[in-house]
């Protein structure tokens, strides 16, 4: 199943991902810092969803209260609730 999420407070306008057997797959950011988004997506590919949340939750971007990694963690938490 593909999950779609609209981030807030960051440059990225959207993100999508799949969860299969508690593992994260096919993470895609729409907009934002292309290199950073690709790097995050590649690093978390195949990781356990709860581990990704634990590592990325609370990461900030400069003076912002959130970041693309933090928004991914929020999206994953929401997906787990569904």
Buried (B, 14 or more C-beta within 10 A) or exposed (E): EEBEBEBEEBBBEEBBBBBEEEBBBEBBBEBBBEEBBEEBBEBBBEBEBEEBBEBBBEBEBEEEEBBBBBBBBBBBEEBEEE
